[in-house]
Amino acid sequence: MIGTIAVIMIFSIPILGIITNHLKDNQKIKASMLKDELELEKLKHENFIVETEKMRLELETMKVDYTKTAVPVLWEVQGEKTNI
């Protein structure tokens, strides 16, 4: 009986080491994934800001082009839209 307990104790130490090493590796992988996800979210946010600025500039350009038109009908439409 004592021999069985001694054998179990001897073999449990390397098994616990393997399990602990495996858990550490999993934590490192999760930390790396979290870091990558954070970087991805930063890039998405920067992309959103750039696209929003691009759309704002396009709208400004369209507004300038729209006000430069010499068609009086468009002036009336523009006046109606500003009243809305």
Gaussian input, Z-matrix of N, CA and C with variables (Angstrom, degrees):
# hf/3-21g

backbone

0 1
 N
 C     1     B1
 C     2     B2     1     A1
 N     3     B3     2     A2     1     D1
 C     4     B4     3     A3     2     D2
 C     5     B5     4     A4     3     D3
 N     6     B6     5     A5     4     D4
 C     7     B7     6     A6     5     D5
 C     8     B8     7     A7     6     D6
 N     9     B9     8     A8     7     D7
 C    10    B10     9     A9     8     D8
 C    11    B11    10    A10     9     D9
 N    12    B12    11    A11    10    D10
 C    13    B13    12    A12    11    D11
 C    14    B14    13    A13    12    D12
 N    15    B15    14    A14    13    D13
 C    16    B16    15    A15    14    D14
 C    17    B17    16    A16    15    D15
 N    18    B18    17    A17    16    D16
 C    19    B19    18    A18    17    D17
 C    20    B20    19    A19    18    D18
 N    21    B21    20    A20    19    D19
 C    22    B22    21    A21    20    D20
 C    23    B23    22    A22    21    D21
 N    24    B24    23    A23    22    D22
 C    25    B25    24    A24    23    D23
 C    26    B26    25    A25    24    D24
 N    27    B27    26    A26    25    D25
 C    28    B28    27    A27    26    D26
 C    29    B29    28    A28    27    D27
 N    30    B30    29    A29    28    D28
 C    31    B31    30    A30    29    D29
 C    32    B32    31    A31    30    D30
 N    33    B33    32    A32    31    D31
 C    34    B34    33    A33    32    D32
 C    35    B35    34    A34    33    D33
 N    36    B36    35    A35    34    D34
 C    37    B37    36    A36    35    D35
 C    38    B38    37    A37    36    D36
 N    39    B39    38    A38    37    D37
 C    40    B40    39    A39    38    D38
 C    41    B41    40    A40    39    D39
 N    42    B42    41    A41    40    D40
 C    43    B43    42    A42    41    D41
 C    44    B44    43    A43    42    D42
 N    45    B45    44    A44    43    D43
 C    46    B46    45    A45    44    D44
 C    47    B47    46    A46    45    D45
 N    48    B48    47    A47    46    D46
 C    49    B49    48    A48    47    D47
 C    50    B50    49    A49    48    D48
 N    51    B51    50    A50    49    D49
 C    52    B52    51    A51    50    D50
 C    53    B53    52    A52    51    D51
 N    54    B54    53    A53    52    D52
 C    55    B55    54    A54    53    D53
 C    56    B56    55    A55    54    D54
 N    57    B57    56    A56    55    D55
 C    58    B58    57    A57    56    D56
 C    59    B59    58    A58    57    D57
 N    60    B60    59    A59    58    D58
 C    61    B61    60    A60    59    D59
 C    62    B62    61    A61    60    D60
 N    63    B63    62    A62    61    D61
 C    64    B64    63    A63    62    D62
 C    65    B65    64    A64    63    D63
 N    66    B66    65    A65    64    D64
 C    67    B67    66    A66    65    D65
 C    68    B68    67    A67    66    D66
 N    69    B69    68    A68    67    D67
 C    70    B70    69    A69    68    D68
 C    71    B71    70    A70    69    D69
 N    72    B72    71    A71    70    D70
 C    73    B73    72    A72    71    D71
 C    74    B74    73    A73    72    D72
 N    75    B75    74    A74    73    D73
 C    76    B76    75    A75    74    D74
 C    77    B77    76    A76    75    D75
 N    78    B78    77    A77    76    D76
 C    79    B79    78    A78    77    D77
 C    80    B80    79    A79    78    D78
 N    81    B81    80    A80    79    D79
 C    82    B82    81    A81    80    D80
 C    83    B83    82    A82    81    D81
 N    84    B84    83    A83    82    D82
 C    85    B85    84    A84    83    D83
 C    86    B86    85    A85    84    D84
 N    87    B87    86    A86    85    D85
 C    88    B88    87    A87    86    D86
 C    89    B89    88    A88    87    D87
 N    90    B90    89    A89    88    D88
 C    91    B91    90    A90    89    D89
 C    92    B92    91    A91    90    D90
 N    93    B93    92    A92    91    D91
 C    94    B94    93    A93    92    D92
 C    95    B95    94    A94    93    D93
 N    96    B96    95    A95    94    D94
 C    97    B97    96    A96    95    D95
 C    98    B98    97    A97    96    D96
 N    99    B99    98    A98    97    D97
 C   100   B100    99    A99    98    D98
 C   101   B101   100   A100    99    D99
 N   102   B102   101   A101   100   D100
 C   103   B103   102   A102   101   D101
 C   104   B104   103   A103   102   D102
 N   105   B105   104   A104   103   D103
 C   106   B106   105   A105   104   D104
 C   107   B107   106   A106   105   D105
 N   108   B108   107   A107   106   D106
 C   109   B109   108   A108   107   D107
 C   110   B110   109   A109   108   D108
 N   111   B111   110   A110   109   D109
 C   112   B112   111   A111   110   D110
 C   113   B113   112   A112   111   D111
 N   114   B114   113   A113   112   D112
 C   115   B115   114   A114   113   D113
 C   116   B116   115   A115   114   D114
 N   117   B117   116   A116   115   D115
 C   118   B118   117   A117   116   D116
 C   119   B119   118   A118   117   D117
 N   120   B120   119   A119   118   D118
 C   121   B121   120   A120   119   D119
 C   122   B122   121   A121   120   D120
 N   123   B123   122   A122   121   D121
 C   124   B124   123   A123   122   D122
 C   125   B125   124   A124   123   D123
 N   126   B126   125   A125   124   D124
 C   127   B127   126   A126   125   D125
 C   128   B128   127   A127   126   D126
 N   129   B129   128   A128   127   D127
 C   130   B130   129   A129   128   D128
 C   131   B131   130   A130   129   D129
 N   132   B132   131   A131   130   D130
 C   133   B133   132   A132   131   D131
 C   134   B134   133   A133   132   D132
 N   135   B135   134   A134   133   D133
 C   136   B136   135   A135   134   D134
 C   137   B137   136   A136   135   D135
 N   138   B138   137   A137   136   D136
 C   139   B139   138   A138   137   D137
 C   140   B140   139   A139   138   D138
 N   141   B141   140   A140   139   D139
 C   142   B142   141   A141   140   D140
 C   143   B143   142   A142   141   D141
 N   144   B144   143   A143   142   D142
 C   145   B145   144   A144   143   D143
 C   146   B146   145   A145   144   D144
 N   147   B147   146   A146   145   D145
 C   148   B148   147   A147   146   D146
 C   149   B149   148   A148   147   D147
 N   150   B150   149   A149   148   D148
 C   151   B151   150   A150   149   D149
 C   152   B152   151   A151   150   D150
 N   153   B153   152   A152   151   D151
 C   154   B154   153   A153   152   D152
 C   155   B155   154   A154   153   D153
 N   156   B156   155   A155   154   D154
 C   157   B157   156   A156   155   D155
 C   158   B158   157   A157   156   D156
 N   159   B159   158   A158   157   D157
 C   160   B160   159   A159   158   D158
 C   161   B161   160   A160   159   D159
 N   162   B162   161   A161   160   D160
 C   163   B163   162   A162   161   D161
 C   164   B164   163   A163   162   D162
 N   165   B165   164   A164   163   D163
 C   166   B166   165   A165   164   D164
 C   167   B167   166   A166   165   D165
 N   168   B168   167   A167   166   D166
 C   169   B169   168   A168   167   D167
 C   170   B170   169   A169   168   D168
 N   171   B171   170   A170   169   D169
 C   172   B172   171   A171   170   D170
 C   173   B173   172   A172   171   D171
 N   174   B174   173   A173   172   D172
 C   175   B175   174   A174   173   D173
 C   176   B176   175   A175   174   D174
 N   177   B177   176   A176   175   D175
 C   178   B178   177   A177   176   D176
 C   179   B179   178   A178   177   D177
 N   180   B180   179   A179   178   D178
 C   181   B181   180   A180   179   D179
 C   182   B182   181   A181   180   D180
 N   183   B183   182   A182   181   D181
 C   184   B184   183   A183   182   D182
 C   185   B185   184   A184   183   D183
 N   186   B186   185   A185   184   D184
 C   187   B187   186   A186   185   D185
 C   188   B188   187   A187   186   D186
 N   189   B189   188   A188   187   D187
 C   190   B190   189   A189   188   D188
 C   191   B191   190   A190   189   D189
 N   192   B192   191   A191   190   D190
 C   193   B193   192   A192   191   D191
 C   194   B194   193   A193   192   D192
 N   195   B195   194   A194   193   D193
 C   196   B196   195   A195   194   D194
 C   197   B197   196   A196   195   D195
 N   198   B198   197   A197   196   D196
 C   199   B199   198   A198   197   D197
 C   200   B200   199   A199   198   D198
 N   201   B201   200   A200   199   D199
 C   202   B202   201   A201   200   D200
 C   203   B203   202   A202   201   D201
 N   204   B204   203   A203   202   D202
 C   205   B205   204   A204   203   D203
 C   206   B206   205   A205   204   D204
 N   207   B207   206   A206   205   D205
 C   208   B208   207   A207   206   D206
 C   209   B209   208   A208   207   D207
 N   210   B210   209   A209   208   D208
 C   211   B211   210   A210   209   D209
 C   212   B212   211   A211   210   D210
 N   213   B213   212   A212   211   D211
 C   214   B214   213   A213   212   D212
 C   215   B215   214   A214   213   D213
 N   216   B216   215   A215   214   D214
 C   217   B217   216   A216   215   D215
 C   218   B218   217   A217   216   D216
 N   219   B219   218   A218   217   D217
 C   220   B220   219   A219   218   D218
 C   221   B221   220   A220   219   D219
 N   222   B222   221   A221   220   D220
 C   223   B223   222   A222   221   D221
 C   224   B224   223   A223   222   D222
 N   225   B225   224   A224   223   D223
 C   226   B226   225   A225   224   D224
 C   227   B227   226   A226   225   D225
 N   228   B228   227   A227   226   D226
 C   229   B229   228   A228   227   D227
 C   230   B230   229   A229   228   D228
 N   231   B231   230   A230   229   D229
 C   232   B232   231   A231   230   D230
 C   233   B233   232   A232   231   D231
 N   234   B234   233   A233   232   D232
 C   235   B235   234   A234   233   D233
 C   236   B236   235   A235   234   D234
 N   237   B237   236   A236   235   D235
 C   238   B238   237   A237   236   D236
 C   239   B239   238   A238   237   D237
 N   240   B240   239   A239   238   D238
 C   241   B241   240   A240   239   D239
 C   242   B242   241   A241   240   D240
 N   243   B243   242   A242   241   D241
 C   244   B244   243   A243   242   D242
 C   245   B245   244   A244   243   D243
 N   246   B246   245   A245   244   D244
 C   247   B247   246   A246   245   D245
 C   248   B248   247   A247   246   D246
 N   249   B249   248   A248   247   D247
 C   250   B250   249   A249   248   D248
 C   251   B251   250   A250   249   D249

   B1=1.4359
   B2=1.5344
   B3=1.3161
   B4=1.4582
   B5=1.5254
   B6=1.3178
   B7=1.4638
   B8=1.5136
   B9=1.3385
   B10=1.4640
   B11=1.5245
   B12=1.3008
   B13=1.4629
   B14=1.5299
   B15=1.3285
   B16=1.4636
   B17=1.5222
   B18=1.3284
   B19=1.4686
   B20=1.5237
   B21=1.3261
   B22=1.4693
   B23=1.5288
   B24=1.3081
   B25=1.4652
   B26=1.5269
   B27=1.3143
   B28=1.4664
   B29=1.5266
   B30=1.3408
   B31=1.4586
   B32=1.5268
   B33=1.3165
   B34=1.4617
   B35=1.5273
   B36=1.3194
   B37=1.4667
   B38=1.5326
   B39=1.3341
   B40=1.4645
   B41=1.5264
   B42=1.3308
   B43=1.4662
   B44=1.5291
   B45=1.3161
   B46=1.4632
   B47=1.5302
   B48=1.3153
   B49=1.4650
   B50=1.5208
   B51=1.3245
   B52=1.4677
   B53=1.5253
   B54=1.3254
   B55=1.4686
   B56=1.5292
   B57=1.3225
   B58=1.4661
   B59=1.5291
   B60=1.3135
   B61=1.4661
   B62=1.5287
   B63=1.3161
   B64=1.4657
   B65=1.5320
   B66=1.3201
   B67=1.4649
   B68=1.5297
   B69=1.3282
   B70=1.4713
   B71=1.5297
   B72=1.3343
   B73=1.4646
   B74=1.5276
   B75=1.3329
   B76=1.4627
   B77=1.5242
   B78=1.3123
   B79=1.4570
   B80=1.5327
   B81=1.3274
   B82=1.4690
   B83=1.5238
   B84=1.3231
   B85=1.4643
   B86=1.5232
   B87=1.3265
   B88=1.4642
   B89=1.5239
   B90=1.3239
   B91=1.4661
   B92=1.5292
   B93=1.3160
   B94=1.4614
   B95=1.5294
   B96=1.3220
   B97=1.4640
   B98=1.5261
   B99=1.3121
   B100=1.4578
   B101=1.5277
   B102=1.3121
   B103=1.4679
   B104=1.5302
   B105=1.3313
   B106=1.4603
   B107=1.5269
   B108=1.3316
   B109=1.4587
   B110=1.5250
   B111=1.3148
   B112=1.4592
   B113=1.5270
   B114=1.3068
   B115=1.4685
   B116=1.5271
   B117=1.3313
   B118=1.4627
   B119=1.5258
   B120=1.3195
   B121=1.4611
   B122=1.5277
   B123=1.3256
   B124=1.4652
   B125=1.5240
   B126=1.3388
   B127=1.4620
   B128=1.5256
   B129=1.3243
   B130=1.4675
   B131=1.5238
   B132=1.3209
   B133=1.4628
   B134=1.5271
   B135=1.3234
   B136=1.4669
   B137=1.5256
   B138=1.3263
   B139=1.4543
   B140=1.5255
   B141=1.3295
   B142=1.4587
   B143=1.5217
   B144=1.3229
   B145=1.4680
   B146=1.5278
   B147=1.3283
   B148=1.4672
   B149=1.5233
   B150=1.3319
   B151=1.4629
   B152=1.5228
   B153=1.3196
   B154=1.4599
   B155=1.5223
   B156=1.3101
   B157=1.4665
   B158=1.5284
   B159=1.3258
   B160=1.4640
   B161=1.5243
   B162=1.3262
   B163=1.4636
   B164=1.5243
   B165=1.3398
   B166=1.4593
   B167=1.5269
   B168=1.3252
   B169=1.4673
   B170=1.5230
   B171=1.3303
   B172=1.4624
   B173=1.5219
   B174=1.3257
   B175=1.4629
   B176=1.5221
   B177=1.3160
   B178=1.4649
   B179=1.5272
   B180=1.3281
   B181=1.4674
   B182=1.5207
   B183=1.3226
   B184=1.4647
   B185=1.5235
   B186=1.3231
   B187=1.4615
   B188=1.5236
   B189=1.3294
   B190=1.4669
   B191=1.5230
   B192=1.3331
   B193=1.4609
   B194=1.5208
   B195=1.3104
   B196=1.4598
   B197=1.5246
   B198=1.3169
   B199=1.4659
   B200=1.5232
   B201=1.3251
   B202=1.4620
   B203=1.5255
   B204=1.3075
   B205=1.4616
   B206=1.5213
   B207=1.3132
   B208=1.4596
   B209=1.5224
   B210=1.3091
   B211=1.4577
   B212=1.5308
   B213=1.3307
   B214=1.4716
   B215=1.5318
   B216=1.3214
   B217=1.4655
   B218=1.5236
   B219=1.3099
   B220=1.4566
   B221=1.5243
   B222=1.3323
   B223=1.4574
   B224=1.5280
   B225=1.3593
   B226=1.4619
   B227=1.5255
   B228=1.3333
   B229=1.4650
   B230=1.5226
   B231=1.3125
   B232=1.4601
   B233=1.5309
   B234=1.3097
   B235=1.4589
   B236=1.5175
   B237=1.3363
   B238=1.4636
   B239=1.5269
   B240=1.3066
   B241=1.4644
   B242=1.5252
   B243=1.3141
   B244=1.4613
   B245=1.5216
   B246=1.3321
   B247=1.4624
   B248=1.5214
   B249=1.3107
   B250=1.4738
   B251=1.4862
   A1=110.89
   A2=116.89
   A3=121.45
   A4=109.67
   A5=116.91
   A6=121.03
   A7=111.12
   A8=117.22
   A9=121.45
   A10=110.20
   A11=117.39
   A12=121.48
   A13=110.07
   A14=117.05
   A15=120.77
   A16=110.85
   A17=117.22
   A18=121.14
   A19=110.22
   A20=116.68
   A21=120.31
   A22=110.17
   A23=117.76
   A24=121.56
   A25=111.15
   A26=116.88
   A27=120.90
   A28=110.97
   A29=117.03
   A30=119.93
   A31=112.93
   A32=117.94
   A33=119.41
   A34=111.89
   A35=118.15
   A36=120.90
   A37=111.30
   A38=120.81
   A39=119.19
   A40=112.45
   A41=116.55
   A42=119.37
   A43=109.80
   A44=117.22
   A45=120.17
   A46=111.07
   A47=117.09
   A48=120.62
   A49=111.48
   A50=116.21
   A51=120.71
   A52=110.06
   A53=116.54
   A54=120.55
   A55=110.43
   A56=116.86
   A57=120.81
   A58=110.94
   A59=116.68
   A60=121.08
   A61=110.27
   A62=116.28
   A63=121.19
   A64=110.30
   A65=117.35
   A66=120.70
   A67=111.53
   A68=117.18
   A69=120.64
   A70=110.72
   A71=115.68
   A72=119.60
   A73=110.76
   A74=116.36
   A75=119.78
   A76=111.04
   A77=117.48
   A78=120.96
   A79=111.21
   A80=117.04
   A81=120.43
   A82=110.56
   A83=116.32
   A84=120.51
   A85=110.23
   A86=117.39
   A87=120.72
   A88=110.99
   A89=117.29
   A90=120.75
   A91=110.51
   A92=116.28
   A93=120.51
   A94=110.74
   A95=116.38
   A96=120.31
   A97=110.67
   A98=116.91
   A99=120.99
   A100=110.69
   A101=116.42
   A102=121.07
   A103=110.27
   A104=116.75
   A105=120.88
   A106=111.40
   A107=117.21
   A108=120.49
   A109=111.05
   A110=116.65
   A111=120.75
   A112=110.65
   A113=116.72
   A114=121.03
   A115=110.54
   A116=116.67
   A117=121.06
   A118=110.63
   A119=117.81
   A120=121.06
   A121=111.11
   A122=117.40
   A123=120.36
   A124=110.30
   A125=116.52
   A126=120.33
   A127=111.22
   A128=116.88
   A129=120.29
   A130=110.41
   A131=116.20
   A132=120.16
   A133=111.12
   A134=117.16
   A135=120.73
   A136=110.64
   A137=116.87
   A138=121.32
   A139=110.34
   A140=117.25
   A141=121.42
   A142=110.72
   A143=116.61
   A144=120.30
   A145=110.61
   A146=116.88
   A147=120.51
   A148=110.46
   A149=117.69
   A150=120.48
   A151=111.04
   A152=117.37
   A153=120.93
   A154=110.44
   A155=116.80
   A156=120.67
   A157=110.41
   A158=116.74
   A159=120.86
   A160=110.22
   A161=116.68
   A162=120.05
   A163=110.95
   A164=117.32
   A165=120.46
   A166=110.38
   A167=116.21
   A168=119.83
   A169=111.40
   A170=116.96
   A171=119.85
   A172=110.85
   A173=116.99
   A174=120.08
   A175=111.27
   A176=117.31
   A177=120.51
   A178=110.33
   A179=116.48
   A180=120.74
   A181=110.36
   A182=115.96
   A183=119.55
   A184=110.64
   A185=116.65
   A186=120.10
   A187=110.31
   A188=117.36
   A189=121.38
   A190=109.85
   A191=117.03
   A192=120.33
   A193=110.96
   A194=115.85
   A195=121.48
   A196=110.66
   A197=117.68
   A198=120.76
   A199=111.98
   A200=117.88
   A201=120.93
   A202=112.47
   A203=118.03
   A204=119.38
   A205=109.74
   A206=114.58
   A207=120.30
   A208=111.59
   A209=118.21
   A210=121.40
   A211=108.23
   A212=117.82
   A213=120.52
   A214=113.27
   A215=117.27
   A216=120.24
   A217=109.72
   A218=117.12
   A219=120.57
   A220=111.14
   A221=117.50
   A222=119.46
   A223=110.31
   A224=115.14
   A225=119.18
   A226=110.57
   A227=116.53
   A228=120.43
   A229=109.77
   A230=115.76
   A231=119.56
   A232=110.08
   A233=117.45
   A234=120.91
   A235=111.75
   A236=117.64
   A237=121.25
   A238=110.67
   A239=117.46
   A240=120.64
   A241=111.53
   A242=116.86
   A243=118.19
   A244=110.95
   A245=117.63
   A246=120.99
   A247=112.10
   A248=116.77
   A249=120.59
   A250=111.04
   D1=-44.06
   D2=179.57
   D3=-66.50
   D4=-35.88
   D5=178.07
   D6=-63.98
   D7=-40.20
   D8=178.86
   D9=-63.89
   D10=-44.60
   D11=179.51
   D12=-63.63
   D13=-39.70
   D14=178.94
   D15=-64.23
   D16=-41.70
   D17=178.72
   D18=-64.50
   D19=-43.35
   D20=179.22
   D21=-62.58
   D22=-42.54
   D23=179.86
   D24=-64.79
   D25=-39.57
   D26=-178.93
   D27=-66.75
   D28=-42.11
   D29=-177.62
   D30=-81.95
   D31=-18.97
   D32=-179.44
   D33=-74.04
   D34=-27.51
   D35=-178.82
   D36=-64.19
   D37=-49.74
   D38=177.92
   D39=-66.19
   D40=-34.34
   D41=179.50
   D42=-65.00
   D43=-42.86
   D44=177.08
   D45=-64.08
   D46=-36.39
   D47=176.36
   D48=-63.67
   D49=-42.30
   D50=178.88
   D51=-64.16
   D52=-44.69
   D53=-179.56
   D54=-63.87
   D55=-43.61
   D56=179.34
   D57=-62.84
   D58=-42.91
   D59=178.43
   D60=-62.40
   D61=-41.25
   D62=179.00
   D63=-62.70
   D64=-44.40
   D65=179.54
   D66=-64.57
   D67=-38.29
   D68=176.96
   D69=-63.61
   D70=-43.26
   D71=178.80
   D72=-62.17
   D73=-41.28
   D74=178.15
   D75=-62.16
   D76=-41.09
   D77=179.00
   D78=-65.10
   D79=-38.47
   D80=177.53
   D81=-64.22
   D82=-41.30
   D83=179.17
   D84=-64.99
   D85=-43.12
   D86=178.99
   D87=-63.70
   D88=-39.73
   D89=178.31
   D90=-64.36
   D91=-40.48
   D92=178.06
   D93=-64.76
   D94=-42.18
   D95=178.37
   D96=-63.01
   D97=-41.79
   D98=179.76
   D99=-64.01
   D100=-40.26
   D101=177.71
   D102=-62.74
   D103=-43.82
   D104=178.78
   D105=-64.81
   D106=-40.28
   D107=178.58
   D108=-64.71
   D109=-38.50
   D110=177.91
   D111=-64.10
   D112=-42.92
   D113=177.52
   D114=-63.17
   D115=-40.30
   D116=178.29
   D117=-62.93
   D118=-43.09
   D119=178.85
   D120=-64.27
   D121=-37.38
   D122=176.44
   D123=-62.80
   D124=-43.71
   D125=179.20
   D126=-64.99
   D127=-39.75
   D128=177.50
   D129=-61.71
   D130=-42.43
   D131=179.98
   D132=-64.92
   D133=-44.13
   D134=177.44
   D135=-61.53
   D136=-41.42
   D137=178.64
   D138=-62.64
   D139=-42.29
   D140=178.39
   D141=-60.77
   D142=-43.97
   D143=-179.61
   D144=-64.08
   D145=-43.02
   D146=179.85
   D147=-64.37
   D148=-44.10
   D149=179.68
   D150=-64.62
   D151=-39.45
   D152=178.99
   D153=-64.18
   D154=-43.55
   D155=178.41
   D156=-64.35
   D157=-40.12
   D158=178.65
   D159=-62.59
   D160=-44.34
   D161=179.29
   D162=-64.88
   D163=-38.12
   D164=178.58
   D165=-63.16
   D166=-42.92
   D167=178.70
   D168=-65.62
   D169=-38.89
   D170=177.29
   D171=-63.93
   D172=-40.86
   D173=177.52
   D174=-64.85
   D175=-40.25
   D176=176.93
   D177=-62.10
   D178=-42.46
   D179=178.68
   D180=-62.93
   D181=-44.06
   D182=178.64
   D183=-63.71
   D184=-38.70
   D185=179.95
   D186=-65.07
   D187=-41.80
   D188=178.67
   D189=-64.87
   D190=-44.25
   D191=178.16
   D192=-63.52
   D193=-36.89
   D194=-177.90
   D195=-68.47
   D196=-38.83
   D197=-179.66
   D198=-75.78
   D199=-19.40
   D200=-179.89
   D201=-83.66
   D202=-7.55
   D203=-177.53
   D204=-67.10
   D205=146.37
   D206=-177.58
   D207=-99.85
   D208=12.10
   D209=-178.71
   D210=-90.76
   D211=117.77
   D212=-177.87
   D213=-63.15
   D214=-28.55
   D215=179.45
   D216=-62.12
   D217=-40.50
   D218=178.99
   D219=-67.59
   D220=-30.23
   D221=176.89
   D222=-64.90
   D223=-38.79
   D224=178.90
   D225=-66.41
   D226=-41.52
   D227=178.71
   D228=-63.49
   D229=-40.55
   D230=179.51
   D231=-64.34
   D232=-40.57
   D233=178.03
   D234=-64.51
   D235=-38.17
   D236=178.15
   D237=-66.00
   D238=-39.25
   D239=-178.35
   D240=-69.16
   D241=-31.76
   D242=178.74
   D243=-74.36
   D244=-24.40
   D245=178.27
   D246=-78.59
   D247=-18.23
   D248=-177.19
   D249=-73.17

